[in-house]
Every structure is written in structure tokens, then in C-alpha cells.
Amino acid sequence: MAEANKTNTIRNWSEDDRPREKFLKKGRGALSDAELLAILMGSGSINESAVDLSKRILKDVSNNLLHLSKLDIATLTKHKGVGTVKAVTLLAALELGRRRREAEVIEKKEIRSSKDVFEYMQAELSEKLYEEFWVIHLNVANKIINKNQIGEGGLSQAVVDVRRIFKLALENNAASIILCHNHPSGNIKPSENDIILTNKIKNGAETLNIKVLDHIIIGEEKYFSFADEGKL
């Protein structure tokens, strides 16, 4: 048993198979998700390498990094071999990844399509466990002024103050706005309430000479665009 445990330790592997050495020699793209996680973990346990520990964690979330990012520290530390430090390190890395995705779109600043909106808001909303409703403010050139969270709620509906939407749009001197909310269930089909609310906001905005360019419903890895589907 002792000999088996020794063989299982990463430091006894071939250099080409060790995650850190593989990263340095072949680049980040050559590593699997489990190997990248293993680098963050630093170590496994007596009976399990860091790579095997990472594979076990990924298996529990169906090898979905989005699902992994939704776990909290308490859930991660239930895995044998994962303490608070490892859990914090892992979640910190995933949060950096989320912010990087958001920063890429902010750098563009200009919204040209529903896909741009999805990429801009996915990092903010795709991992949330409850519904949130946001509004993006744009100038006459369709460049982003800012974004504001308007409402939040439970698993199936967020409470939205329509008057606040118009107030913020006027305060930000927005020429147009884009509505955006998430569906934690992953089902991106708009509900009847979503359709009614969209029309209510659109009609109100028109009286203020503000355009509602789109309403995007975000799932984990996909979205629904009211504009693309001809519902605006």
C-alpha cells in the first residue's frame, strides 16, 4: 500500500506528465481542466494526487466549470483533501476568469449585436442562483455608458421597479437601453410575465424618446434575444 501511494504522488511522475512542468514546456492550452485545477490545488492527499482530486471534483459537477464556479467554500471543503485555503484559491481563480470575460467586452464598449450583450452580461449573470434584472445604458453611438441592477428575486422571477429604469436612463442621458435578466433554471424561453414587462418598458420608454434595443434572457451558456426573435 505504501509503495502504491508513493507511485501515485505527482513528484514521482514523468516530468512531461506533471502539470506545472507540462504548462512550462507545452503551454496552458496543453493542460486539461483537471491539470489546471491541480496546479491551483498544489497537492492532493495521502491516497490521491492533486490531479485525481481535481478529476473527482470536476466529476461531481459533470465536468462543467460554470457549475463549479457556483459552489461555495462549504461545499468544496466537503471533498476530502480540500481545505479552506484550497477552496478559496480555486474560487478566486474562477472569479478572475469571470472578470476577464467581462473586461474583454467592456474594452469593446460598443454593442453591435445580441451576442455582444450576452458576452458582456454572461459573466455577471450566468452563475447566479436567483433571478436578477439589469439595464445597460447606451449613448447615440451604441457605446456603453454603464449598467445597473434594477431588481432581484427568487428562482423564477425578479421584482422590477419600472419607474427606476426610466429614472436611471434619464440620469445617465441614455439614448437607448438594453434589458437583461437571467433564468437560473437554464430555460431561456421568455415567460408571459417577461413579455408583458418588456412591452410595458418599451411603451414607457418611447414617451421619453428612449429606445429599447433588446431584452436578453441569459442561461448558463446560451441566451434568448427579443430583438432577434422579432418580439420587440
ABEGO torsion letter per residue (X at the ends): XAAAAAAABAAABBAAABAAAAAAAAEAAABBAAAAAAAAAGBBBAABBAAAAAAAAAAAAGGBAAAAAABBAAAAAABBGBBAAAAAAAAAAAAAAAAAAAAAAAAAGBBABAAAAAAAAAAAAAABABBBBBBBBBBAAGBBABBBBABBBBAABBBBBAAAAAAAAAAAGBABBBBBBBBAAGBABBBAAAAAAAAAAAAAAAAAGBBBABBBBBBAABBBBAAAAGAX
